[in-house]
């Protein structure tokens, strides 16, 4: 059985889409969700799916003891699904090519520190882009610079607001992230 550890900071819509995608797949398990916000909506999703949550503060997240905690689960993949903290180098070294992230733009555009969620979509609109999309990539030591595994685009109209762009991009995220995860596992 393949084990996937999910990391999330917010509402958890990508976590929910991933869990729904794998719901009837007996070859994949999700033993824990790692979260850094006590009031994150993803915690309710974890309860719905009877998945334990490991709530981390910044100090514990930056401690190399975290490697031992995660290795306990013998993960095949660590999946960032709206997790907003930069992954420490020691975790990247401990799980080389096993940490994957989804970014709501066509990297390298609109990536890097501080470029997440609505900030990305506002930048897309402000720059009058004709398309946006998603980039699913491996995580390395630099924000949003790991090997890109998949990019999918969506057309952007000159009348689209940042919220409209966000909605279009989120549909792509929900459609493609779990498929890429599955391809990495099997």
N, CA and C of each residue as an Amber inpcrd file, in Angstrom:
protein
   558
   0.8370000  -1.1850000   0.0000000   0.0000000   0.0000000   0.0000000
   0.8770000   1.2410000   0.0000000   0.5360000   2.2030000  -0.8510000
   1.2580000   3.4700000  -0.9260000   0.6880000   4.4210000   0.1200000
   1.5880000   5.1240000   0.7980000   1.1690000   6.0560000   1.8480000
   1.5080000   7.4770000   1.4330000   0.5070000   8.3420000   1.5430000
   0.6450000   9.7420000   1.1630000   0.3600000  10.6030000   2.3860000
   1.2920000  11.4990000   2.6950000   1.0850000  12.4660000   3.7660000
   0.6720000  13.7820000   3.1260000  -0.4400000  14.3220000   3.5780000
  -0.9690000  15.5740000   3.0330000  -0.6290000  16.7270000   3.9660000
  -0.2050000  17.8540000   3.3710000   0.1070000  19.0790000   4.1160000
  -0.8540000  20.1600000   3.6410000  -1.5290000  20.8410000   4.5690000
  -2.4630000  21.8980000   4.1820000  -2.5300000  22.9630000   5.2720000
  -2.8550000  24.1830000   4.8450000  -2.9580000  25.3090000   5.7700000
  -4.3490000  25.9310000   5.8180000  -5.1840000  25.6400000   4.8450000
  -6.4360000  26.3830000   4.7280000  -7.6790000  25.5300000   4.7050000
  -8.5700000  25.8780000   3.7890000  -9.8750000  25.2440000   3.7040000
  -9.8450000  23.7950000   3.2970000  -8.8550000  23.4180000   2.5400000
  -8.6760000  22.0150000   2.2130000  -9.4280000  21.5110000   0.9970000
  -9.7920000  22.3890000   0.0770000 -10.5400000  21.9050000  -1.0910000
  -9.7100000  20.9470000  -1.9420000  -8.4160000  21.1840000  -2.0530000
  -7.5710000  20.2480000  -2.8000000  -7.4150000  18.9350000  -2.0460000
  -7.2980000  18.9940000  -0.7330000  -7.2300000  17.7710000   0.0640000
  -8.5050000  16.9590000  -0.1550000  -9.6330000  17.6270000  -0.1030000
 -10.9100000  16.9270000  -0.2970000 -10.9830000  16.3000000  -1.6920000
 -10.5590000  17.0280000  -2.7130000 -10.5840000  16.4880000  -4.0770000
  -9.6660000  15.2680000  -4.1960000  -8.5140000  15.3170000  -3.5570000
  -7.5790000  14.1880000  -3.5720000  -8.1950000  12.9790000  -2.8610000
  -8.7560000  13.2080000  -1.6850000  -9.3500000  12.1150000  -0.9240000
 -10.5320000  11.4970000  -1.6740000 -11.3290000  12.3240000  -2.3250000
 -12.4520000  11.8020000  -3.1140000 -11.9370000  10.9600000  -4.2860000
 -10.9030000  11.4290000  -4.9390000 -10.3480000  10.7200000  -6.0830000
  -9.8730000   9.3190000  -5.6900000  -9.2480000   9.2090000  -4.5230000
  -8.6810000   7.9360000  -4.0840000  -9.6120000   7.1470000  -3.1490000
 -10.8020000   7.6130000  -2.9630000 -11.7120000   7.0410000  -1.9670000
 -11.8950000   5.5250000  -2.0990000 -11.9940000   5.0240000  -3.3030000
 -12.2130000   3.5910000  -3.5110000 -10.9540000   2.8510000  -3.9500000
  -9.8150000   3.4990000  -3.8210000  -8.5490000   2.8950000  -4.2180000
  -7.8930000   2.2940000  -2.9740000  -7.8820000   0.9800000  -2.9130000
  -7.3390000   0.2860000  -1.7320000  -5.8190000   0.2300000  -1.7310000
  -5.1930000   0.7670000  -2.7820000  -3.7300000   0.7300000  -2.8700000
  -3.0740000   1.9970000  -2.3090000  -3.9020000   2.9660000  -1.8790000
  -3.3770000   4.2430000  -1.3810000  -4.0310000   4.5570000  -0.0380000
  -3.2100000   5.0030000   0.9050000  -3.7490000   5.4340000   2.1980000
  -3.1910000   6.8100000   2.5580000  -3.9350000   7.4910000   3.4000000
  -3.5820000   8.8320000   3.8650000  -3.5870000   8.7890000   5.3930000
  -2.4660000   8.3980000   5.9880000  -2.4510000   8.1760000   7.4320000
  -2.5460000   9.4460000   8.2770000  -2.1740000  10.5950000   7.7010000
  -2.1800000  11.8200000   8.5080000  -2.2040000  13.0460000   7.6040000
  -2.7950000  14.0930000   8.1340000  -2.7380000  15.3980000   7.4840000
  -1.9460000  16.3170000   8.4030000  -0.9420000  16.9660000   7.8550000
  -0.1130000  17.8900000   8.6090000  -0.6380000  19.2870000   8.3420000
  -0.9060000  20.0210000   9.4080000  -1.5110000  21.3470000   9.2880000
  -0.7980000  22.3180000  10.2240000  -0.7870000  23.5840000   9.8420000
  -0.1230000  24.5940000  10.6740000  -1.0860000  25.6540000  11.2050000
  -2.3930000  25.4150000  11.0730000  -3.3810000  26.3710000  11.5860000
  -4.4870000  25.6210000  12.3130000  -4.6560000  25.9380000  13.5850000
  -5.6240000  25.2230000  14.4170000  -7.0640000  25.3990000  13.9520000
  -7.3490000  26.4710000  13.2230000  -8.7220000  26.7270000  12.7770000
  -8.9230000  26.4670000  11.2870000  -8.0060000  25.7590000  10.6610000
  -8.0860000  25.4990000   9.2210000  -9.2540000  24.5630000   8.9030000
  -9.9380000  24.8510000   7.8140000 -11.0610000  24.0350000   7.3810000
 -10.6630000  22.6060000   7.0540000  -9.4140000  22.4060000   6.6790000
  -8.9470000  21.0590000   6.3440000  -9.0790000  20.1050000   7.5300000
  -9.0870000  20.6160000   8.7330000  -9.2350000  19.7710000   9.9220000
 -10.6120000  19.1080000   9.9230000 -11.6400000  19.8440000   9.5140000
 -12.9820000  19.2540000   9.4140000 -13.0250000  18.1730000   8.3400000
 -12.3190000  18.3970000   7.2380000 -12.2580000  17.3880000   6.1810000
 -11.5640000  16.1320000   6.7060000 -10.4960000  16.3250000   7.4600000
  -9.8000000  15.1800000   8.0570000 -10.7560000  14.3750000   8.9390000
 -11.5730000  15.0540000   9.7210000 -12.5440000  14.3600000  10.5800000
 -13.5460000  13.5740000   9.7410000 -14.0180000  14.1670000   8.6440000
 -14.9760000  13.4840000   7.7700000 -14.4020000  12.1750000   7.2340000
 -13.1070000  12.1510000   6.9850000 -12.4540000  10.9760000   6.4280000
 -11.7290000  10.1330000   7.4880000 -11.9220000  10.4840000   8.7500000
 -11.3010000   9.7630000   9.8720000  -9.7790000   9.6920000   9.7380000
  -9.1910000  10.8280000   9.3760000  -7.7370000  10.9310000   9.2450000
  -7.2160000  11.7990000  10.3880000  -6.1760000  11.3310000  11.0400000
  -5.5680000  12.1010000  12.1150000  -4.9010000  13.3570000  11.5580000
  -4.8160000  14.3800000  12.3970000  -4.1690000  15.6410000  12.0290000
  -2.9940000  15.8760000  12.9700000  -1.8670000  16.2190000  12.3880000
  -0.7050000  16.6470000  13.1590000  -0.6300000  18.1570000  13.0220000
  -0.9050000  18.8530000  14.0970000  -0.8830000  20.3130000  14.1060000
   0.5030000  20.7750000  14.5360000   1.1510000  21.5520000  13.6580000
   2.5190000  21.9980000  13.9120000   2.5990000  23.5040000  14.0770000
   3.3800000  23.9300000  15.0790000   3.7270000  25.3470000  15.1460000
   5.0540000  25.5250000  14.4030000   5.4510000  26.7630000  14.2230000
   6.6460000  27.0580000  13.4190000   7.8940000  26.3940000  14.0080000
   8.0320000  26.4220000  15.3200000   9.2200000  25.8500000  15.9590000
   9.3130000  24.3410000  15.7090000   8.2190000  23.6500000  15.8610000
   8.2160000  22.1990000  15.6410000   8.4330000  21.8650000  14.1610000
   7.8930000  22.7050000  13.2900000   8.0550000  22.4850000  11.8550000
   9.5090000  22.6670000  11.4270000  10.2180000  23.5560000  12.0920000
  11.6180000  23.8270000  11.7590000  12.5890000  22.8870000  12.4680000
  12.0780000  21.9830000  13.2840000  12.9290000  21.0520000  14.0230000
  13.1590000  19.7810000  13.2030000  14.4010000  19.3360000  13.1580000
  14.7320000  18.1350000  12.3900000  14.0930000  16.8810000  12.9700000
  13.5500000  16.9760000  14.1610000  12.8080000  15.8510000  14.7490000
  11.5900000  15.5210000  13.8790000  11.1260000  16.4990000  13.1270000
   9.9840000  16.2820000  12.2350000  10.2600000  15.1480000  11.2460000
  11.4960000  14.9980000  10.8210000  11.8500000  13.9240000   9.8870000
  11.4950000  12.5710000  10.5040000  11.8650000  12.3680000  11.7680000
  11.5540000  11.1030000  12.4480000  10.0470000  10.8880000  12.5260000
   9.3270000  11.9550000  12.8330000   7.8690000  11.8600000  12.9220000
   7.2800000  11.4180000  11.5950000   7.7120000  12.0320000  10.5080000
   7.1690000  11.6920000   9.1960000   7.6400000  10.3130000   8.7370000
   8.8900000   9.9710000   9.0110000   9.4090000   8.6600000   8.6110000
   8.6740000   7.5220000   9.3110000   8.1110000   7.7840000  10.4650000
   7.3180000   6.7790000  11.1770000   6.2150000   6.2150000  10.2620000
   5.6600000   7.0610000   9.4120000   4.5610000   6.6530000   8.5260000
   5.0540000   5.9500000   7.2500000   6.3590000   5.9360000   7.0270000
   6.9470000   5.3470000   5.8190000   6.2470000   5.8550000   4.5490000
   6.2640000   7.1900000   4.3720000   5.5130000   7.7570000   3.2380000
   6.1870000   7.5100000   1.8920000   5.3640000   7.3040000   0.9000000
   5.8330000   7.2250000  -0.4750000   5.8480000   8.6060000  -1.1080000
   5.0160000   9.5070000  -0.5700000   4.8980000  10.8420000  -1.1460000
   4.4020000  11.8150000  -0.0940000   4.9430000  13.0270000  -0.1260000
   4.4450000  14.1310000   0.6940000   3.8080000  15.1210000  -0.2730000
   2.5540000  15.4590000  -0.0370000   1.7910000  16.2880000  -0.9570000
   1.4030000  17.5980000  -0.2720000   1.8510000  18.7060000  -0.8520000
   1.4870000  20.0250000  -0.3530000   0.2210000  20.4520000  -1.0850000
  -0.8230000  20.6610000  -0.3240000  -2.1150000  21.0300000  -0.9030000
  -2.6000000  22.3060000  -0.2200000  -1.9900000  23.4110000  -0.6200000
  -2.3210000  24.6750000   0.0220000  -1.5800000  24.8550000   1.3350000
  -0.3840000  24.3240000   1.4220000   0.4440000  24.4920000   2.6170000
   1.3380000  25.7000000   2.3850000   1.2830000  26.6740000   3.2800000
   1.8700000  27.9870000   3.0000000   3.2610000  28.2230000   3.5810000
   3.8280000  27.2680000   4.2740000   5.1730000  27.4630000   4.7840000
   6.1830000  26.8260000   3.8440000   7.3260000  27.4730000   3.7350000
   8.4180000  26.9260000   2.9270000   8.9340000  25.6530000   3.5910000
   9.1210000  24.6350000   2.7980000   9.6000000  23.3520000   3.3150000
  11.0880000  23.4830000   3.6490000  11.4700000  23.1290000   4.8720000
  12.8860000  23.2400000   5.2640000  13.7800000  22.3220000   4.4290000
  14.9970000  22.7650000   4.2090000  15.9560000  21.9930000   3.4110000
  16.1560000  20.5820000   3.9550000  16.1500000  20.4240000   5.2780000
  16.3780000  19.0940000   5.8330000  15.2620000  18.1240000   5.4450000
  14.0410000  18.6120000   5.2750000  12.9490000  17.7350000   4.8310000
  13.1190000  17.3550000   3.3650000  13.5660000  18.3030000   2.5750000
  13.7940000  18.0380000   1.1500000  14.9010000  16.9890000   0.9940000
  15.9360000  17.0930000   1.8070000  17.0140000  16.1000000   1.7580000
  16.5380000  14.7300000   2.2480000  15.6630000  14.7190000   3.2490000
  15.1720000  13.4560000   3.8120000  14.2130000  12.7360000   2.8620000
  13.5100000  13.5150000   2.0270000  12.5200000  12.9420000   1.1100000
  12.7710000  13.4590000  -0.3100000  13.9290000  13.1180000  -0.8820000
  14.2610000  13.6490000  -2.2070000  13.2930000  13.1590000  -3.2890000
  12.8070000  14.0910000  -4.0780000  11.8670000  13.8000000  -5.1650000
  10.5930000  13.1150000  -4.6840000  10.2530000  13.3250000  -3.4250000
   9.0270000  12.7460000  -2.8630000   8.0880000  13.8110000  -2.3210000
   8.4040000  15.0830000  -2.5650000   7.5380000  16.1700000  -2.1050000
   7.0190000  16.8850000  -3.3370000   5.7040000  16.9720000  -3.4510000
   5.0820000  17.5820000  -4.6230000   4.1730000  18.7300000  -4.1790000
   4.1070000  19.7460000  -5.0180000   3.3130000  20.9420000  -4.7260000
   2.4940000  21.3100000  -5.9530000   1.4160000  22.0160000  -5.7110000
   0.6340000  22.5820000  -6.8030000   0.6410000  24.0930000  -6.6340000
   0.8620000  24.7910000  -7.7400000   0.9180000  26.2510000  -7.7210000
  -0.1200000  26.7930000  -8.6950000  -0.8560000  27.8520000  -8.3010000
  -1.9530000  28.3550000  -9.1360000  -1.5280000  29.3600000 -10.2090000
  -0.4540000  29.0480000 -10.9070000  -0.0630000  29.8430000 -12.0750000
   0.8230000  28.9830000 -12.9500000   1.1370000  29.5160000 -14.0990000
   2.0300000  28.8230000 -15.0150000   3.4590000  29.2420000 -14.6900000
   4.0730000  28.4840000 -13.8190000   5.4490000  28.8100000 -13.4240000
   6.3470000  28.8020000 -14.6580000   7.3410000  29.6620000 -14.7090000
   7.8860000  30.4510000 -13.6060000   7.1450000  31.7630000 -13.3260000
   6.1210000  32.0680000 -14.1050000   5.3730000  33.3000000 -13.8390000
   4.6650000  33.2140000 -12.4900000   4.7270000  34.2920000 -11.7620000
   3.9550000  34.4840000 -10.5340000   4.2340000  33.4260000  -9.4620000
   5.4960000  33.0380000  -9.3500000   5.9060000  32.1220000  -8.3000000
   6.8120000  32.8270000  -7.3140000   7.2050000  32.1150000  -6.2970000
   8.1450000  32.6460000  -5.3170000   7.4880000  33.0580000  -4.0190000
   8.3020000  33.5780000  -3.1310000   7.8520000  33.9620000  -1.7920000
   6.7050000  34.9680000  -1.8750000   5.6720000  34.6980000  -1.1370000
   4.5170000  35.5870000  -1.0710000   3.5270000  35.4250000  -2.2150000
   3.8610000  34.5870000  -3.1780000   2.9620000  34.3790000  -4.3170000
   2.1650000  33.0890000  -4.1010000   1.0130000  33.2550000  -3.5210000
   0.1100000  32.1300000  -3.2950000  -1.3200000  32.6580000  -3.3530000
  -2.2330000  31.7510000  -3.6270000  -3.6540000  32.0680000  -3.5960000
  -4.0260000  33.3300000  -4.3530000  -4.7630000  34.1740000  -3.6820000
  -5.3170000  35.3750000  -4.3030000  -4.2350000  36.3250000  -4.8340000
  -3.0800000  36.3320000  -4.1780000  -1.9900000  37.1940000  -4.6460000
  -1.5730000  36.8320000  -6.0690000  -1.5690000  35.5400000  -6.3500000
  -1.2200000  35.0840000  -7.6990000  -2.2720000  35.5460000  -8.6990000
  -3.5280000  35.3340000  -8.3830000  -4.6070000  35.6700000  -9.3170000
  -4.7000000  37.1840000  -9.5570000  -4.4480000  37.9630000  -8.5230000
  -4.4220000  39.4240000  -8.6860000  -3.2910000  39.8410000  -9.6210000
  -2.1390000  39.1750000  -9.4870000  -1.0040000  39.4930000 -10.3570000
  -1.2960000  39.1090000 -11.8080000  -1.9630000  37.9960000 -12.0080000
  -2.3370000  37.5610000 -13.3620000  -3.2360000  38.6100000 -14.0130000
  -4.2260000  39.0760000 -13.2830000  -5.1590000  40.0860000 -13.8070000
  -4.4270000  41.4110000 -14.0350000  -3.6120000  41.8270000 -13.0740000
  -2.8920000  43.1000000 -13.1870000  -1.9490000  43.1160000 -14.3910000
  -1.4050000  41.9660000 -14.7430000  -0.4870000  41.8680000 -15.8740000
  -1.2020000  41.5820000 -17.1960000  -2.5170000  41.5780000 -17.1400000
  -3.3500000  41.3710000 -18.3360000  -2.9710000  40.1000000 -19.1030000
  -2.7670000  39.0330000 -18.3490000  -2.4340000  37.7510000 -18.9610000
  -3.6430000  37.2160000 -19.7260000  -3.3910000  36.5260000 -20.8170000
  -4.4790000  35.9290000 -21.5910000  -4.7640000  34.4980000 -21.1480000
  -3.8680000  33.9540000 -20.3220000  -4.0910000  32.6220000 -19.7710000
  -3.4190000  32.5110000 -18.4110000  -3.9240000  31.5810000 -17.6520000
  -3.3000000  31.2040000 -16.3900000  -3.3950000  29.6900000 -16.3260000
  -3.2490000  29.1460000 -15.1470000  -3.3440000  27.7050000 -15.0380000
  -2.7030000  27.1900000 -13.7800000  -2.2640000  25.9500000 -13.8560000
  -1.6420000  25.3050000 -12.7090000  -0.2830000  24.7430000 -13.1100000
   0.5800000  24.6620000 -12.1180000   1.8640000  23.9820000 -12.2610000
   1.9870000  23.0190000 -11.0930000   2.1520000  21.7610000 -11.4070000
   2.4030000  20.7520000 -10.3830000   3.8820000  20.4100000 -10.4990000
   4.5890000  20.5320000  -9.3810000   6.0470000  20.4020000  -9.4380000
   6.6050000  19.7280000  -8.1980000   7.7870000  19.1610000  -8.3660000
   8.5250000  18.6540000  -7.2200000   9.0560000  19.8420000  -6.4360000
   9.2280000  19.6510000  -5.1490000   9.7090000  20.7280000  -4.2820000
  11.2200000  20.6090000  -4.1450000  11.8920000  21.7460000  -4.3290000
  13.3230000  21.8170000  -4.0460000  13.5570000  22.9450000  -3.0410000
  14.8020000  23.3720000  -2.8960000  15.1480000  24.3470000  -1.8660000
  14.6460000  25.7620000  -2.1670000  14.2030000  26.0270000  -3.3850000
  13.7320000  27.3600000  -3.7640000  12.2190000  27.3250000  -3.9660000
  11.5490000  28.4010000  -3.5510000  10.1070000  28.4850000  -3.7700000
   9.7700000  28.2830000  -5.2500000   8.9150000  27.3200000  -5.5360000
   8.3020000  27.1510000  -6.8540000   9.3000000  26.9720000  -8.0000000
  10.4620000  26.3980000  -7.7210000  11.4600000  26.2150000  -8.7750000
  11.8060000  24.7520000  -9.0360000  11.1090000  23.8250000  -8.4050000
  11.3730000  22.4160000  -8.6280000  10.9020000  21.9590000  -9.9960000
  11.3110000  20.7670000 -10.3730000  10.9620000  20.1900000 -11.6680000
   9.4450000  20.1900000 -11.8710000   9.0160000  20.7610000 -12.9750000
   7.5820000  20.8070000 -13.2830000   7.1600000  19.4600000 -13.8550000
   6.1140000  18.9010000 -13.2680000   5.5890000  17.6130000 -13.6910000
   4.4270000  17.7610000 -14.6680000   3.6400000  18.8180000 -14.4900000
   2.4770000  19.0480000 -15.3430000   2.0700000  20.5080000 -15.2610000
   1.7170000  21.0570000 -16.4010000   1.0800000  22.3780000 -16.4450000
  -0.1720000  22.2620000 -17.2950000  -1.2260000  22.8950000 -16.8430000
  -2.4810000  22.9650000 -17.5890000  -2.9200000  24.4200000 -17.6120000
  -3.4450000  24.8480000 -18.7470000  -3.8090000  26.2570000 -18.9090000
  -5.3170000  26.4420000 -18.9720000  -5.7130000  27.6690000 -18.6990000
  -7.0990000  28.1030000 -18.8300000  -7.0690000  29.5180000 -19.3970000
  -7.9860000  29.7880000 -20.3260000  -8.0530000  31.1170000 -20.9350000
  -8.5940000  32.1310000 -19.9380000  -8.0210000  33.3290000 -20.0030000
  -8.4430000  34.4320000 -19.1420000  -8.9710000  35.5420000 -20.0370000
 -10.1380000  36.0150000 -19.7290000 -10.7390000  37.1210000 -20.4720000
 -10.2830000  38.4450000 -19.8650000 -10.2600000  39.4870000 -20.6640000
  -9.8730000  40.8110000 -20.1490000 -10.8750000  41.3120000 -19.1110000
 -12.0430000  40.7130000 -19.0640000 -13.0730000  41.1100000 -18.0840000
 -13.0230000  40.2810000 -16.8010000 -12.1800000  39.2580000 -16.7690000
 -12.1300000  38.3830000 -15.5970000 -11.5300000  39.1020000 -14.3930000
 -12.1800000  38.9350000 -13.2630000 -11.6380000  39.4310000 -11.9910000
 -10.6970000  38.3730000 -11.4210000  -9.9760000  38.7500000 -10.3860000
  -9.0920000  37.7920000  -9.7240000  -9.8980000  36.6040000  -9.1880000
 -11.0990000  36.8700000  -8.6850000 -11.9510000  35.7860000  -8.1880000
 -12.3630000  34.8370000  -9.3080000 -12.6430000  35.3800000 -10.4690000
 -13.0160000  34.5400000 -11.6090000 -11.8290000  33.6790000 -12.0560000
 -10.6550000  34.2760000 -12.0760000  -9.4440000  33.5190000 -12.4130000
  -9.2370000  32.4180000 -11.3840000  -9.3950000  32.7550000 -10.1180000
  -9.2250000  31.7710000  -9.0480000 -10.1660000  30.5860000  -9.2420000
 -11.3960000  30.8480000  -9.5930000 -12.3770000  29.7910000  -9.7920000
 -11.9850000  28.8730000 -10.9520000 -11.5340000  29.4690000 -12.0470000
 -11.1040000  28.6740000 -13.2030000  -9.8910000  27.8110000 -12.8600000
  -8.9480000  28.3970000 -12.1590000  -7.7180000  27.6760000 -11.8020000
  -8.0250000  26.5600000 -10.8050000  -8.9060000  26.8220000  -9.8550000
  -9.2530000  25.8100000  -8.8590000  -9.8740000  24.5750000  -9.5160000
 -10.6760000  24.7730000 -10.5450000 -11.2430000  23.6250000 -11.2650000
 -10.1240000  22.7590000 -11.8590000  -9.1080000  23.4070000 -12.4080000
  -7.9640000  22.6440000 -12.9320000  -7.2360000  21.8940000 -11.8210000
  -7.0510000  22.5600000 -10.6890000  -6.3710000  21.9190000  -9.5580000
  -7.1040000  20.6510000  -9.1510000  -8.4140000  20.7560000  -8.9960000
  -9.2090000  19.6070000  -8.5580000  -9.2230000  18.4870000  -9.5980000
  -9.1530000  18.8550000 -10.8610000  -9.1700000  17.8540000 -11.9220000
  -7.8380000  17.1090000 -12.0500000  -6.7150000  17.8070000 -11.8570000
  -5.4170000  17.2440000 -12.2300000  -4.5010000  16.8070000 -11.0960000
  -4.6240000  17.4030000  -9.9130000  -3.6260000  17.1160000  -8.8770000
  -3.6100000  15.6360000  -8.4960000  -4.7720000  15.0670000  -8.2310000
  -4.8170000  13.6640000  -7.8230000  -4.2960000  12.7410000  -8.9230000
  -4.5550000  13.0970000 -10.1750000  -4.0560000  12.2770000 -11.2850000
  -2.5330000  12.2510000 -11.3160000  -1.9200000  13.4010000 -11.0640000
  -0.4490000  13.4540000 -11.0420000   0.0760000  12.6800000  -9.8370000
  -0.5800000  12.8090000  -8.7100000  -0.1740000  12.0530000  -7.5180000
  -0.2080000  10.5570000  -7.8200000  -1.2910000  10.1200000  -8.4410000
  -1.4190000   8.7100000  -8.7960000  -0.2870000   8.2730000  -9.7290000
   0.0610000   9.1080000 -10.6980000   1.1310000   8.7570000 -11.6220000
   2.4850000   8.6580000 -10.9190000   2.6730000   9.4310000  -9.8670000
   3.9270000   9.3580000  -9.1120000   3.9870000   8.1040000  -8.2290000
   2.8380000   7.6260000  -7.8280000   2.7850000   6.4610000  -6.9420000
   2.9070000   5.1390000  -7.6870000   2.4070000   5.1110000  -8.9300000
   2.3340000   3.8270000  -9.6480000   3.0330000   3.9210000 -10.9820000
